[in-house]
């Protein structure tokens, strides 16, 4: 009976701790909203900072009006709620740029981290190119691909590539020599087998962390990439601000935040299931 009581008390304490954490989170959000509201009321002219209520109304309007968009490649027209339509336009270049950049970055990171000879050849070039911000490539994206989805996807690709490259590179470099020695003892003697059976599983947590980081960073990059005219949420933010509709700009910013939160939570759940062996 005492064991059951202790277990029950432990469960109750966990629930109480979680409840306190959520209450503190709600308290922090409430303080932020109050500061935002007061700041908006004290700012003149009033359109510079919309109130939370005005932003909420603008956010709801994103789903009460409709907009027609063109689906690239298949060249099909879709009519969707305005917010969903512009978010979909952003995803048309965000998703390909993120996935292709991640695949290329992880592939090169694994190869360079495992092959000392290739690392010697490419390290100077990597150090030369890495400090260049992704948005610095906008001028080349416009010249090479034009002001459309392909150019914006290229900018996202650059950002995703470097984040995932260093995640994979650092993960492989950190593989313990004890693991490789043990694998050699068990008969794993080829580089490709060692990379597949030892290095990749060992580096998987860091690779997944790099990809999760790129999900958030690429949302920042894609908004900047759309400022030069590519269709999507970023373009709508700057377009609304040019018309002094700051509440609409805030509404689109909230839309980006919700999209990121959904992707981040989904990937965290996937990551936990994939790494249940840890």
Helices and strands as residue ranges (DSSP letters): H 2-42, G 46-48, H 52-61, E 66-71, E 76-81, H 82-114, H 116-130, G 134-137, H 138-145, H 149-173, H 177-185, H 191-194, I 195-199, H 200-226, H 233-242, H 246-274
